[in-house]
Amino acid sequence: DWIMRDHIEEAVQAIRAQVGDEEVLLGLSGGVDSSVAAALIHRAIGEQLTCVFVDHGLLRLNEADMVMDMFAGKLHAKVIRVDASDLFLRELAGVTDPEAKRKIIGRLFVDVFKAEAEKLKAARPGSKGIQWLAQGTIYPDVIESGGAKSKKAVTIKSHHNVGGLPEQLGLKLLEPLRDLFKDEVRELGVALGLPHDMVYRHPFPGPGLGVRILGEVKKEYADLLRRADAIFIEELRSTIEPHSGKPWYDLVSQAFAVFLPVKSVGVMGDGRTYDYVVALRAVQTSDFMTADWAELPYSLLKRVSSRIINEVRGINRVTYDVSSKPPATIEWE
Ligand code: XMP
């Protein structure tokens, strides 16, 4: 609509005025905020924007390829993909404590991003080098960083909207979304041409599958979990709830699979199996501070469970999490 077009035009002019002929760096995570910030800044200054996408190997199925396809492929933005999965897995080996895992993932993420930024900052022939760091900070982040924060919230913020990073890198800070609420960010994203499914995706934690694999993170576990999770999400997207006419995906606030590193016995054909377990989690919430487990139809759960067990060799049991928050949290770690 025209209000949104006006808003985009205004934001574009503001970014151009602020940045001039200088260059901007942005850390793309695949999340809504950094994606919309990237699309907006790209609209404003095109080639003067360079995005760095750190793939920590703990993303969802095909997520890294989808991000690259969208930004590099369709928007023709400059995106550098850093595949750091081996580094993350190496550093996470043997670590089981959830907060320790969060710290390691957060620290490595910053390290890898900083190293890439330092390389890019160095002036190249015909360019002054990068002078700005763009972040997808939105209005609720601005408020939150003023007030009291939970331990988790601190980690969340230190992960994506990294405090102090611009200073450490000697870059000026560009935050084009800082006056917007989440809903407005989503509308802006759609108006900028980002796909609806990307912009209305459920939240995904910065540490990714790192906190959805209980205990030690292993590549084998991540690979199994990615496939189970993708089946769950696919069925939620394709199953329409008849009264609202909406897919179940849109009726829950967050849904995902969790990998449990325990083995249980099963039968398959003539044989006995001894394989891993996944738990499905789907919640409804307005603020993520409290949440109810979603009353998904049994028929949907049945289809998801049978698909996971049949299609993902290595998983022979699926459970559904019927715990609300509090006292349980949404994530299992
Ligand atoms: P919990 O598990 O605390 O989750 O009920 C509340 C919301 O926060 C998300 N979450 C995180 N997001 N880094 C993030 O970026 C984290 O370490 C983290 N831990 C939880 C969770 O997915 C849910 O939406």
Residues whose N, C-alpha, C, O or C-beta is under 5 A from the ligand:
A	BS01	XMP	K152 T155 I156 P203 F204 P205 G206 P207 F288 T329 I330 E331
